[in-house]
């Protein structure tokens, strides 16, 4: 019971942190910086490139801490496998 309660509390806290990150606009700021860097019309000196790199790295680490990569997300639920004969029967029915 305690682990289920802890899991629910952790999920609630993580969702609150995601909302906070979204409200602070970290992801949008990352997109804005990337747009500036890839725009060939804007000339950026080396010092600004270094500053942008530091900001991007920091913000991406912060974002990834609370919004993990899809490959790192655990799947929950049951997996029910049917024998291949059942699938063949379904195909024959069509």
Secondary structure, DSSP 8 states (H G I E B T S, - for coil): -HHHHHHHHHHHHHHHHHHHHHHHTHHHHHHHHHHHHH-TTS---HHHHHHHHHHHHHHHHHHHHHS--GGGS---S------HHHHHHHHHH-
